[in-house]
Amino acid sequence: MKTDLLDRTFAFAKPIVKLSQTLQEQRGVPQTLGSQLVRSGTAIGANVEEGQASQTRKNLRLKYNIACKEPRETLH
């Protein structure tokens, strides 16, 4: 399960990075838009990874809750 979640969050992040690179090549698209897309799209996996290294269940839940919110920001 743990590996599957990490694999899925990594697989989600890869096209996000490619999309950001494409956006940065387009005229009229602010660079901050692509940068924010990368931050929110890759933060999902980063928070899952941090959660798995948590020393307490409370910290694990906190990191997973943050990871669950990041896709909403990415979608927006």
N, C-alpha and C positions, 0 to 999 in steps of 0.2 A: 504493500500500500504506500509506504513512504516513498519508495523509489518511483512508483507510478505517478504520484503527485508531483514530484520534482521533475520527472520527464515531461509531464503535461504542461507545467508552468514554463519550462524551458522551450518547449515546442510552441507555446503561445508567444513567447518573447521574440523568437527569431523573425517571424514576418513583421512584427511591430518595428523592429530595428530596420528591416529592409524598407518598409513603408516610410519611415522617418527619413531615410537616406534619399528616397525618391522625392519626398516633399521638399527637402532642402535644395534639390536641384531645380524646383519649379519657381518661376518668377512670381512674385507677389505673395508668396507664402512666407510668413514670418518664421525666422529660425527658431524662435522660442516655442512655436507650435510643435515642431518636430522634436525638440529637446524635451518638452513636457510629455509628449507621447511616449518617448523612450523611458523616461523616469517612471511614469505610472505603469507602463506595460512590463517593465522588468522588475518593478518593486514587488510584484506578486510572488515570483519565485524567491526573491531575496528574503521576503518576510517568512515564507514557508521554511526556507533553509534556516533562518534564525530561530524560528519556532522549534524546529527539530533539535536544536542545540540548547534549548531552554533548560534551566535547572529546576524550574517549578512549573506546575500545571497552569498556574495563573498567567505566567509569562507566555507559555505555549498558547493559551487561549487568546491572549492579547495579540500576539503576532499573527495567528490565524485569522482573527477578526479583521485586522488591518489588511491582510492578504485578500480577504473576501471583499473589501471595499474598493481596492485598487482597480478591478476590472470596470467598475461603474465609472470611475474617473477616466479611464482609458476610452471607454465607449463614448463618453461625453465629448 
